[in-house]
Amino acid sequence: MQRPVVRLVVLNFNGGALVRRCVAHLEALDWPRDRLDLVVVDNASTDGSDREVEAEFPAVRVLRSPANRGFPANNLAMSDLEGVEYVGLVNNDAFVEPAWLAELVRELEADPGLGAACPKILLASRFVDLTIATTSWRAPGDGRDLGVRLSGIEVDGVDVFARCGFPEGCYGPEHGVGPEATFRWTAGRAVVRVPVEPSAPAPSSLSVRLAAVSPTTALLSAGAEDAKAEVGTTPEWVEVAVEADPYDVVNNAGSELVTGGWGADRGFLERDDGQYDEAQDVFAWCGAGVLFRADHLRDVGLFDERFFMYYEDTDLAWRGRAVGWRFRYTPRAVMRHVHAATSVEGSPMFQHYVERNRLVMLMKNAPPDMVRRAIVGFLSATASYAVRDVLRPLVRAHRPRFALVRARLGSFVAFLRLVPSLRADRRQLRGRQVVPDRMITGWAVQR
C-alpha cells in the first residue's frame, strides 16, 4: 500500500548549523522520499543559512519571506495543500528520530477524528545531576539562604554553564566581573542538571567553578561519592567524578490549557522516567513539532499572523476543538529540541508577546466570563506590581523600578489596538462553534 504524501515545513531564522542538522534528520526519516515534500520557509535570515540549506540539500525547497513574519510565516508553505494529505511542522532548532513521521501518520490514519498528532519532545541534550551542598548563610536585607557562587561548568573542556538546568536550590542569574560575569547563588543544597550530548557516552568527570563570601567547605557529587572542596573568596575550578547514567528531560508531551487561560507544555522540564509513555488525547500541541491532517487545516484555517510568536498554536488548537477536532499525543514519535534557541525565554520580547497574545487568544475563542476574568486579573496584577515597584519605593524615598509595569502596560495597549478586529473574528468563530464551551474549558488544569 502506497504511503500518503506528507509535507514537512521547517521555519528558519538565522538557524546556522541547527537548521542544517534539522533538515539532515528529516532527509533520514523512515519514509519514501518520493512521498515526502521538504520545505524550508526562511524568515528573512541574515546569516546565510537559507543559502547553505539550498547548497547542501538540493532536494529541499526554500521559500523566502521578504520580512520576518514570526511563527505564522509557516503559512507560506501551508496555503496550497493540493495533493498533500498531512502537513508537519518542525522547528529549525529541533531534530527528529527516524520513526518520528511514521508513528505520527499511523496515529492519524487510525482515527479520522484527529486533526493533529504530536510527538514526545525531549530537550536536545541528556543530563547528569550535580549536587552541591554547603553551609548556608543569610545576607542582611536579602532574605535568601545563600551557599556558594556558581559561575562555570565544563564537560570535556567545553563550557556548558549557559545550557545547564537549575531545578533545585539555585537562584536566578546575576552579573559580576571577570570570571563571574554571570553567576548564580546556590542555597545550602542545590541540584544542577549538566547537559551531555545525547549520542555521546557519559563524561568521566566535570569541572565546576565556585567562590564564596568567606572560605567554606562544599560537598559535590555527580553520582559518585561526595567530593570535598575548599571554596575560597576567588573563583576556582573543582573536578568532580561522574558515575551517573545520563537521562532525558521532557520539553513537551502535548500542550495543556491552564486554569485562567494560559497555555503550557505538559511535562515541561520533568525527568523522563516513562510517565508520558502512553498515547492519549491532549488539549493542544506544540508548534515545535506536530503533524496536521490537511483536511483539518482546510476546515479550521492557518495561523493568525497577528500573533507573531507564542499562543498562535494554542489559538489554532482552540479553533479546531470548537468545531469538533481532537488532538493526540504520540510518545513513540520522538524528537529533540533546543528550547528557546531563537527567542530567549524571559527576554523582553518573550514577555511582551506572551502577555499580549494570551489575551488575544482568549478574546478570540474563550467564553465571555473567562475573557473578563483574564483582563481583570491582568490589570490587577499590573497594579500590584506598580505598588511594589513604583509607589512603595517612592514613599520610602528609594528609586522606583518602572521596567515591569511599563512592559505590561505596553502589552495591554498592544492588545487593545487589536480588539476591534478580534471582536469580528470572535463573532465568526463563535458562529461556527459546535462544541460547548464547558467541554473546551473543562480541559483546564491547575498549575
RODO-824274 format. One record per residue (C-alpha): x, y, z; residue number from 0; residue in three letters. Coordinates in nm, 4 decimals, decimal comma. Layout:
BEGIN
PT        x        y        z   k   r
PT        X        Y        Z NUM ALA
...
***
This chain:
BEGIN
PT        x        y        z   k   r
PT   0,0000   0,0000   0,0000   0 MET
PT   0,1361   0,3379  -0,1023   1 GLN
PT   0,2121   0,5777   0,1788   2 ARG
PT   0,0436   0,9190   0,1901   3 PRO
PT   0,2122   1,2366   0,0670   4 VAL
PT   0,3479   1,4408   0,3568   5 VAL
PT   0,4829   1,7944   0,3533   6 ARG
PT   0,7223   1,8847   0,6312   7 LEU
PT   0,7891   2,2527   0,6954   8 VAL
PT   1,0922   2,3953   0,8740   9 VAL
PT   1,0715   2,7618   0,9711  10 LEU
PT   1,4167   2,9176   0,9708  11 ASN
PT   1,5513   3,2436   1,1066  12 PHE
PT   1,9292   3,2602   1,1298  13 ASN
PT   1,9360   2,8909   1,2118  14 GLY
PT   2,3005   2,8341   1,1207  15 GLY
PT   2,4182   2,4796   1,1907  16 ALA
PT   2,0950   2,3985   1,3762  17 LEU
PT   1,8752   2,4218   1,0665  18 VAL
PT   2,1173   2,2078   0,8668  19 ARG
PT   2,1070   1,9417   1,1376  20 ARG
PT   1,7272   1,9611   1,1386  21 CYS
PT   1,6994   1,9084   0,7620  22 VAL
PT   1,9561   1,6285   0,7629  23 ALA
PT   1,7451   1,4368   1,0153  24 HIS
PT   1,4313   1,4919   0,8072  25 LEU
PT   1,6044   1,3536   0,4987  26 GLU
PT   1,6965   1,0461   0,7041  27 ALA
PT   1,3354   0,9728   0,8032  28 LEU
PT   1,1989   0,6234   0,7507  29 ASP
PT   0,9653   0,7466   0,4760  30 TRP
PT   0,9735   0,7136   0,0950  31 PRO
PT   1,1479   1,0186  -0,0444  32 ARG
PT   0,9035   1,0446  -0,3355  33 ASP
PT   0,6174   1,0767  -0,0827  34 ARG
PT   0,7909   1,3492   0,1194  35 LEU
PT   0,7915   1,7197   0,0360  36 ASP
PT   1,0508   1,9059   0,2441  37 LEU
PT   1,0157   2,2843   0,2599  38 VAL
PT   1,2240   2,5401   0,4474  39 VAL
PT   1,0489   2,8735   0,4980  40 VAL
PT   1,3166   3,1336   0,5528  41 ASP
PT   1,2077   3,4265   0,7671  42 ASN
PT   1,4430   3,6908   0,6213  43 ALA
PT   1,7585   3,5350   0,7673  44 SER
PT   2,0764   3,7403   0,7583  45 THR
PT   2,3283   3,4657   0,8416  46 ASP
PT   2,3206   3,2947   0,5014  47 GLY
PT   2,1652   2,9777   0,6442  48 SER
PT   1,8987   2,9760   0,3710  49 ASP
PT   2,1680   2,9584   0,1008  50 ARG
PT   2,3561   2,6927   0,2962  51 GLU
PT   2,0438   2,4746   0,3052  52 VAL
PT   1,9980   2,5135  -0,0708  53 GLU
PT   2,3582   2,4168  -0,1358  54 ALA
PT   2,3674   2,1172   0,0996  55 GLU
PT   2,0152   1,9839   0,0361  56 PHE
PT   1,9227   2,0451  -0,3292  57 PRO
PT   1,6005   1,8405  -0,3000  58 ALA
PT   1,4629   2,0764  -0,0347  59 VAL
PT   1,2520   2,3728  -0,1459  60 ARG
PT   1,3341   2,7062   0,0154  61 VAL
PT   1,0559   2,9641   0,0322  62 LEU
PT   1,1682   3,3114   0,1340  63 ARG
PT   0,9613   3,5621   0,3257  64 SER
PT   1,0668   3,9202   0,2423  65 PRO
PT   1,0320   4,0118   0,6115  66 ALA
PT   1,0380   3,8297   0,9445  67 ASN
PT   0,6729   3,7343   0,9966  68 ARG
PT   0,7346   3,5325   1,3096  69 GLY
PT   0,5964   3,1817   1,3552  70 PHE
PT   0,2932   3,2374   1,1254  71 PRO
PT   0,5360   3,2534   0,8314  72 ALA
PT   0,4754   2,8762   0,8276  73 ASN
PT   0,1567   2,9699   0,6422  74 ASN
PT   0,3658   3,0307   0,3287  75 LEU
PT   0,4142   2,6548   0,2980  76 ALA
PT   0,0625   2,5559   0,4068  77 MET
PT  -0,1597   2,7802   0,1951  78 SER
PT  -0,1562   2,5390  -0,1026  79 ASP
PT  -0,2227   2,1816   0,0092  80 LEU
PT  -0,3168   2,0331  -0,3269  81 GLU
PT  -0,2238   1,6646  -0,3286  82 GLY
PT  -0,0962   1,6731   0,0329  83 VAL
PT  -0,2561   1,4520   0,2984  84 GLU
PT  -0,0549   1,5523   0,6031  85 TYR
PT   0,1482   1,8627   0,6909  86 VAL
PT   0,4131   1,8659   0,9614  87 GLY
PT   0,5985   2,1465   1,1361  88 LEU
PT   0,9487   2,1052   1,2766  89 VAL
PT   1,1397   2,3874   1,4447  90 ASN
PT   1,4773   2,4651   1,2942  91 ASN
PT   1,6359   2,4023   1,6365  92 ASP
PT   1,4832   2,0536   1,6616  93 ALA
PT   1,5801   1,7160   1,5165  94 PHE
PT   1,3683   1,4043   1,4791  95 VAL
PT   1,4283   1,0319   1,5195  96 GLU
PT   1,3890   0,8154   1,2061  97 PRO
PT   1,0461   0,6718   1,3033  98 ALA
PT   0,9037   1,0123   1,4058  99 TRP
PT   0,6902   1,0651   1,0949 100 LEU
PT   0,5714   0,7044   1,0543 101 ALA
PT   0,4429   0,6986   1,4132 102 GLU
PT   0,2517   1,0252   1,3742 103 LEU
PT   0,0976   0,9173   1,0430 104 VAL
PT  -0,0035   0,5838   1,1948 105 ARG
PT  -0,1894   0,7671   1,4721 106 GLU
PT  -0,3767   0,9931   1,2284 107 LEU
PT  -0,4589   0,7099   0,9892 108 GLU
PT  -0,6171   0,5118   1,2738 109 ALA
PT  -0,8595   0,7878   1,3797 110 ASP
PT  -1,0221   1,0242   1,1259 111 PRO
PT  -1,1431   1,2480   1,4089 112 GLY
PT  -0,7889   1,3574   1,4882 113 LEU
PT  -0,6857   1,6913   1,3458 114 GLY
PT  -0,3246   1,6589   1,4581 115 ALA
PT  -0,0808   1,4227   1,6268 116 ALA
PT   0,2110   1,5456   1,8331 117 CYS
PT   0,5314   1,3717   1,9458 118 PRO
PT   0,7237   1,3404   2,2660 119 LYS
PT   0,9606   1,6370   2,2538 120 ILE
PT   1,2727   1,5983   2,4636 121 LEU
PT   1,5343   1,8610   2,5345 122 LEU
PT   1,8207   1,8317   2,2878 123 ALA
PT   2,0770   1,7267   2,5477 124 SER
PT   2,0717   1,4475   2,8007 125 ARG
PT   2,1696   1,5360   3,1569 126 PHE
PT   2,3548   1,4227   3,4665 127 VAL
PT   2,2814   1,5723   3,8076 128 ASP
PT   2,5409   1,7647   4,0029 129 LEU
PT   2,4619   1,8123   4,3733 130 THR
PT   2,6278   2,0941   4,5701 131 ILE
PT   2,5884   2,1065   4,9486 132 ALA
PT   2,7399   2,3639   5,1831 133 THR
PT   2,6648   2,5655   5,4948 134 THR
PT   2,4230   2,8444   5,4076 135 SER
PT   2,4101   3,1979   5,5433 136 TRP
PT   2,1657   3,4856   5,5145 137 ARG
PT   2,2801   3,8217   5,3791 138 ALA
PT   2,1470   4,1255   5,5698 139 PRO
PT   1,8412   4,2661   5,3945 140 GLY
PT   1,8411   3,9879   5,1344 141 ASP
PT   1,6221   3,7175   5,2850 142 GLY
PT   1,7777   3,4340   5,0842 143 ARG
PT   1,9686   3,1416   5,2306 144 ASP
PT   2,2934   3,1567   5,0316 145 LEU
PT   2,5590   2,8930   4,9870 146 GLY
PT   2,8275   2,9451   4,7201 147 VAL
PT   2,8545   3,1299   4,3889 148 ARG
PT   2,8476   2,9042   4,0837 149 LEU
PT   2,9956   3,0681   3,7723 150 SER
PT   3,1069   2,7897   3,5403 151 GLY
PT   3,0650   2,4237   3,4478 152 ILE
PT   3,2729   2,2463   3,1849 153 GLU
PT   3,2314   1,8991   3,0342 154 VAL
PT   3,5362   1,7667   2,8471 155 ASP
PT   3,6723   2,1206   2,8369 156 GLY
PT   3,3533   2,2668   2,6853 157 VAL
PT   3,1680   2,5425   2,8726 158 ASP
PT   2,8073   2,4239   2,9257 159 VAL
PT   2,7034   2,6628   3,2045 160 PHE
PT   2,4531   2,8517   2,9883 161 ALA
PT   2,2809   2,5236   2,8931 162 ARG
PT   2,2516   2,3812   3,2436 163 CYS
PT   1,9210   2,3367   3,4209 164 GLY
PT   1,8696   2,4562   3,7767 165 PHE
PT   1,5725   2,2620   3,9165 166 PRO
PT   1,6529   2,2865   4,2864 167 GLU
PT   1,8313   2,5226   4,5230 168 GLY
PT   1,9688   2,7732   4,2689 169 CYS
PT   1,8719   3,1384   4,2435 170 TYR
PT   1,8422   3,3370   3,9231 171 GLY
PT   2,1399   3,4599   3,7210 172 PRO
PT   2,3314   3,7639   3,8440 173 GLU
PT   2,6096   3,9656   3,6860 174 HIS
PT   2,9544   4,0467   3,8155 175 GLY
PT   3,3010   4,0950   3,6693 176 VAL
PT   3,5765   3,8798   3,5264 177 GLY
PT   3,5152   3,5037   3,5554 178 PRO
PT   3,1932   3,5808   3,7430 179 GLU
PT   3,0439   3,7917   3,4638 180 ALA
PT   2,7415   3,5639   3,5054 181 THR
PT   2,6892   3,3581   3,8196 182 PHE
PT   2,4190   3,2020   4,0368 183 ARG
PT   2,3977   3,1721   4,4113 184 TRP
PT   2,3161   2,8279   4,5417 185 THR
PT   2,1197   2,7632   4,8580 186 ALA
PT   2,2543   2,5243   5,1214 187 GLY
PT   2,1769   2,2361   4,8855 188 ARG
PT   2,1430   2,2682   4,5098 189 ALA
PT   2,0925   2,0354   4,2154 190 VAL
PT   2,2216   2,1352   3,8720 191 VAL
PT   2,1357   1,9495   3,5525 192 ARG
PT   2,4534   1,9311   3,3442 193 VAL
PT   2,3986   1,8679   2,9706 194 PRO
PT   2,5806   1,5975   2,7750 195 VAL
PT   2,5412   1,5124   2,4088 196 GLU
PT   2,2660   1,2522   2,3553 197 PRO
PT   2,4802   1,0308   2,1326 198 SER
PT   2,7975   1,0547   2,3437 199 ALA
PT   2,8881   0,8423   2,6471 200 PRO
PT   2,8651   0,9998   2,9895 201 ALA
PT   3,1753   1,2021   3,0784 202 PRO
PT   3,4054   1,0626   3,3446 203 SER
PT   3,4273   1,3988   3,5201 204 SER
PT   3,3209   1,7603   3,5017 205 LEU
PT   3,4688   2,0876   3,6245 206 SER
PT   3,2833   2,3354   3,8450 207 VAL
PT   3,3886   2,6931   3,9233 208 ARG
PT   3,2904   2,8088   4,2730 209 LEU
PT   3,3504   3,1004   4,5072 210 ALA
PT   3,2135   3,2119   4,8442 211 ALA
PT   3,1853   3,5244   5,0571 212 VAL
PT   3,4183   3,3652   5,3138 213 SER
PT   3,6116   3,0354   5,2973 214 PRO
PT   3,3839   2,7349   5,3328 215 THR
PT   3,3623   2,3661   5,2529 216 THR
PT   3,1331   2,2270   4,9829 217 ALA
PT   3,0405   1,8665   4,9064 218 LEU
PT   2,9894   1,7916   4,5372 219 LEU
PT   2,8565   1,4745   4,3780 220 SER
PT   2,7599   1,3569   4,0284 221 ALA
PT   2,6639   1,0021   4,1175 222 GLY
PT   2,9937   0,9167   4,2797 223 ALA
PT   3,0958   0,9644   4,6420 224 GLU
PT   3,0911   1,3216   4,7677 225 ASP
PT   3,3970   1,5225   4,6720 226 ALA
PT   3,5038   1,7709   4,9366 227 LYS
PT   3,6089   2,1113   4,8027 228 ALA
PT   3,7544   2,4026   4,9942 229 GLU
PT   3,5878   2,7093   4,8410 230 VAL
PT   3,7612   3,0447   4,8753 231 GLY
PT   3,6626   3,4016   4,8013 232 THR
PT   3,8020   3,3965   4,4468 233 THR
PT   3,6567   3,1644   4,1796 234 PRO
PT   3,8413   2,8329   4,1489 235 GLU
PT   3,7755   2,5169   3,9459 236 TRP
PT   3,6889   2,1899   4,1196 237 VAL
PT   3,6982   1,8494   3,9465 238 GLU
PT   3,4027   1,6178   4,0145 239 VAL
PT   3,3886   1,2496   3,9125 240 ALA
PT   3,0777   1,1379   3,7211 241 VAL
PT   2,9295   0,7951   3,7896 242 GLU
PT   2,5695   0,8540   3,6771 243 ALA
PT   2,3833   0,7481   3,3653 244 ASP
PT   2,2582   1,0441   3,1594 245 PRO
PT   1,8811   1,0876   3,1479 246 TYR
PT   1,6323   1,2686   2,9234 247 ASP
PT   1,4231   1,5726   3,0170 248 VAL
PT   1,0790   1,6423   2,8706 249 VAL
PT   1,0166   1,9614   2,6766 250 ASN
PT   0,6596   1,8832   2,5693 251 ASN
PT   0,4275   1,5827   2,5892 252 ALA
PT   0,1318   1,7606   2,4351 253 GLY
PT   0,0087   2,1011   2,5477 254 SER
PT  -0,2324   2,1903   2,8264 255 GLU
PT  -0,4846   2,4636   2,8962 256 LEU
PT  -0,4192   2,6007   3,2443 257 VAL
PT  -0,6975   2,7486   3,4577 258 THR
PT  -0,7119   3,1205   3,3792 259 GLY
PT  -0,6403   3,0722   3,0100 260 GLY
PT  -0,2686   3,0046   2,9969 261 TRP
PT  -0,1126   2,7523   2,7637 262 GLY
PT   0,1578   2,5214   2,8994 263 ALA
PT   0,3861   2,2378   2,7958 264 ASP
PT   0,2716   1,9146   2,9529 265 ARG
PT   0,5610   1,7592   3,1438 266 GLY
PT   0,7876   2,0608   3,0958 267 PHE
PT   1,1358   2,0040   3,2442 268 LEU
PT   1,0367   1,6773   3,4108 269 GLU
PT   1,2851   1,3933   3,4088 270 ARG
PT   1,1615   1,1402   3,1522 271 ASP
PT   1,1051   0,8271   3,3581 272 ASP
PT   0,8334   0,6815   3,1363 273 GLY
PT   0,5463   0,8772   3,2905 274 GLN
PT   0,4469   1,0026   2,9437 275 TYR
PT   0,4806   0,6771   2,7534 276 ASP
PT   0,1062   0,6273   2,6950 277 GLU
PT  -0,0669   0,7769   2,3897 278 ALA
PT  -0,3633   0,9951   2,4809 279 GLN
PT  -0,5777   1,2854   2,3682 280 ASP
PT  -0,4434   1,6262   2,4713 281 VAL
PT  -0,5890   1,9749   2,4643 282 PHE
PT  -0,3374   2,1027   2,2107 283 ALA
PT   0,0038   2,0501   2,0547 284 TRP
PT   0,3320   2,2376   2,0437 285 CYS
PT   0,4235   2,4122   1,7189 286 GLY
PT   0,7858   2,2998   1,7574 287 ALA
PT   0,6795   1,9586   1,6254 288 GLY
PT   0,3352   1,8484   1,5054 289 VAL
PT   0,1686   1,6669   1,2153 290 LEU
PT  -0,1655   1,8023   1,0880 291 PHE
PT  -0,4283   1,6352   0,8819 292 ARG
PT  -0,4549   1,8595   0,5746 293 ALA
PT  -0,8355   1,8467   0,5948 294 ASP
PT  -0,8137   1,9914   0,9466 295 HIS
PT  -0,6261   2,2957   0,8158 296 LEU
PT  -0,8689   2,3340   0,5274 297 ARG
PT  -1,1525   2,3374   0,7800 298 ASP
PT  -1,0027   2,5497   1,0578 299 VAL
PT  -0,7588   2,7727   0,8723 300 GLY
PT  -0,3945   2,8587   0,9294 301 LEU
PT  -0,2032   3,0563   1,1915 302 PHE
PT  -0,3277   3,4031   1,2814 303 ASP
PT  -0,0488   3,6346   1,1650 304 GLU
PT  -0,1239   3,8935   1,4330 305 ARG
PT   0,0347   3,6697   1,6966 306 PHE
PT   0,3881   3,6799   1,5513 307 PHE
PT   0,5100   3,4360   1,8195 308 MET
PT   0,3576   3,2449   2,1128 309 TYR
PT  -0,0013   3,1294   2,1565 310 TYR
PT  -0,0599   3,1016   1,7806 311 GLU
PT  -0,0534   2,7233   1,8276 312 ASP
PT  -0,2978   2,7336   2,1221 313 THR
PT  -0,5247   2,9637   1,9209 314 ASP
PT  -0,5305   2,7259   1,6234 315 LEU
PT  -0,5891   2,4264   1,8512 316 ALA
PT  -0,8791   2,6027   2,0286 317 TRP
PT  -1,0364   2,6870   1,6926 318 ARG
PT  -1,0083   2,3222   1,5945 319 GLY
PT  -1,1593   2,1960   1,9186 320 ARG
PT  -1,4524   2,4359   1,8830 321 ALA
PT  -1,5587   2,2650   1,5592 322 VAL
PT  -1,5023   1,9097   1,6824 323 GLY
PT  -1,1435   1,8137   1,6010 324 TRP
PT  -0,9294   1,6253   1,8535 325 ARG
PT  -0,5517   1,6026   1,9070 326 PHE
PT  -0,3403   1,3050   2,0075 327 ARG
PT  -0,0097   1,2775   2,1892 328 TYR
PT   0,2040   1,0001   2,0351 329 THR
PT   0,5017   0,9069   2,2565 330 PRO
PT   0,6637   0,6650   2,0122 331 ARG
PT   0,7301   0,9616   1,7843 332 ALA
PT   1,0335   1,1291   1,9426 333 VAL
PT   1,2191   1,4472   1,8626 334 MET
PT   1,4694   1,6693   2,0425 335 ARG
PT   1,4517   2,0451   2,0766 336 HIS
PT   1,6886   2,3228   2,1792 337 VAL
PT   1,4328   2,5068   2,3905 338 HIS
PT   1,4010   2,8843   2,3198 339 ALA
PT   1,7056   2,8903   2,0898 340 ALA
PT   1,5594   3,1650   1,8686 341 THR
PT   1,3779   3,3816   2,1233 342 SER
PT   1,5255   3,3739   2,4707 343 VAL
PT   1,2705   3,2796   2,7341 344 GLU
PT   1,2307   3,5607   2,9841 345 GLY
PT   1,3575   3,8276   2,7430 346 SER
PT   1,1528   4,1496   2,6978 347 PRO
PT   1,0367   4,0258   2,3549 348 MET
PT   0,9254   3,6942   2,5048 349 PHE
PT   0,7359   3,8660   2,7863 350 GLN
PT   0,5643   4,1138   2,5535 351 HIS
PT   0,4223   3,8541   2,3168 352 TYR
PT   0,3325   3,6023   2,5857 353 VAL
PT   0,1371   3,8621   2,7863 354 GLU
PT  -0,0317   4,0205   2,4843 355 ARG
PT  -0,1095   3,7023   2,2956 356 ASN
PT  -0,2742   3,5181   2,5823 357 ARG
PT  -0,5340   3,7961   2,5929 358 LEU
PT  -0,5624   3,7949   2,2129 359 VAL
PT  -0,6197   3,4185   2,2090 360 MET
PT  -0,8858   3,4379   2,4808 361 LEU
PT  -1,0643   3,7339   2,3210 362 MET
PT  -1,0989   3,5309   2,0021 363 LYS
PT  -1,2019   3,1983   2,1484 364 ASN
PT  -1,2932   3,1881   2,5179 365 ALA
PT  -1,6345   3,2230   2,6841 366 PRO
PT  -1,7156   3,5808   2,7980 367 PRO
PT  -1,6618   3,5251   3,1706 368 ASP
PT  -1,3181   3,3766   3,1084 369 MET
PT  -1,2213   3,6774   2,8966 370 VAL
PT  -1,3397   3,9199   3,1644 371 ARG
PT  -1,1523   3,7380   3,4405 372 ARG
PT  -0,8329   3,7340   3,2340 373 ALA
PT  -0,8454   4,1075   3,1648 374 ILE
PT  -0,9296   4,1979   3,5231 375 VAL
PT  -0,6604   3,9634   3,6515 376 GLY
PT  -0,4013   4,1129   3,4192 377 PHE
PT  -0,4815   4,4686   3,5259 378 LEU
PT  -0,4937   4,3733   3,8945 379 SER
PT  -0,1527   4,2064   3,8734 380 ALA
PT  -0,0122   4,5095   3,6913 381 THR
PT  -0,1497   4,7395   3,9631 382 ALA
PT   0,0115   4,5282   4,2351 383 SER
PT   0,3465   4,5471   4,0559 384 TYR
PT   0,3039   4,9248   4,0298 385 ALA
PT   0,2525   4,9450   4,4078 386 VAL
PT   0,5523   4,7211   4,4753 387 ARG
PT   0,7964   4,8641   4,2201 388 ASP
PT   0,6896   5,2288   4,1880 389 VAL
PT   0,4640   5,3599   4,4647 390 LEU
PT   0,6255   5,1906   4,7640 391 ARG
PT   0,9838   5,2902   4,6685 392 PRO
PT   0,8713   5,6495   4,6107 393 LEU
PT   0,7094   5,6618   4,9546 394 VAL
PT   1,0340   5,5324   5,1072 395 ARG
PT   1,2446   5,7788   4,9037 396 ALA
PT   1,4018   5,4921   4,7054 397 HIS
PT   1,4489   5,4733   4,3315 398 ARG
PT   1,1357   5,3297   4,1627 399 PRO
PT   1,1588   5,0455   3,9105 400 ARG
PT   0,9405   5,1113   3,6073 401 PHE
PT   1,0507   4,8332   3,3700 402 ALA
PT   0,7993   4,5604   3,4559 403 LEU
PT   0,4974   4,7908   3,4854 404 VAL
PT   0,5903   4,9709   3,1631 405 ARG
PT   0,6291   4,6410   2,9784 406 ALA
PT   0,2944   4,5053   3,0988 407 ARG
PT   0,1148   4,8274   3,0082 408 LEU
PT   0,2765   4,8115   2,6650 409 GLY
PT   0,1463   4,4580   2,6155 410 SER
PT  -0,2034   4,5623   2,7225 411 PHE
PT  -0,2117   4,8669   2,4933 412 VAL
PT  -0,0981   4,6448   2,2050 413 ALA
PT  -0,3844   4,4073   2,2884 414 PHE
PT  -0,6361   4,6929   2,2980 415 LEU
PT  -0,5329   4,8030   1,9482 416 ARG
PT  -0,6343   4,4601   1,8175 417 LEU
PT  -0,9690   4,4403   1,9990 418 VAL
PT  -1,1884   4,5724   1,7107 419 PRO
PT  -1,0613   4,3090   1,4662 420 SER
PT  -1,0657   4,0424   1,7378 421 LEU
PT  -1,4341   4,1061   1,8044 422 ARG
PT  -1,5118   4,0491   1,4377 423 ALA
PT  -1,3175   3,7226   1,4423 424 ASP
PT  -1,4873   3,6215   1,7642 425 ARG
PT  -1,8351   3,6586   1,6136 426 ARG
PT  -1,7359   3,4434   1,3181 427 GLN
PT  -1,5685   3,1738   1,5287 428 LEU
PT  -1,8477   3,1578   1,7847 429 ARG
PT  -2,0938   3,1249   1,4974 430 GLY
PT  -1,9136   2,8122   1,3739 431 ARG
PT  -1,8681   2,6562   1,7177 432 GLN
PT  -2,0388   2,3199   1,7690 433 VAL
PT  -1,8643   2,2047   2,0886 434 VAL
PT  -1,9998   2,3611   2,4132 435 PRO
PT  -1,7648   2,5947   2,5987 436 ASP
PT  -1,7671   2,3734   2,9066 437 ARG
PT  -1,6254   2,0819   2,7040 438 MET
PT  -1,3349   2,3018   2,5918 439 ILE
PT  -1,2577   2,4862   2,9147 440 THR
PT  -1,3126   2,1580   3,1006 441 GLY
PT  -0,9650   2,0609   2,9801 442 TRP
PT  -0,8111   2,3282   3,2051 443 ALA
PT  -0,5734   2,2036   3,4735 444 VAL
PT  -0,4480   2,3730   3,7882 445 GLN
PT  -0,0829   2,4807   3,7963 446 ARG
***
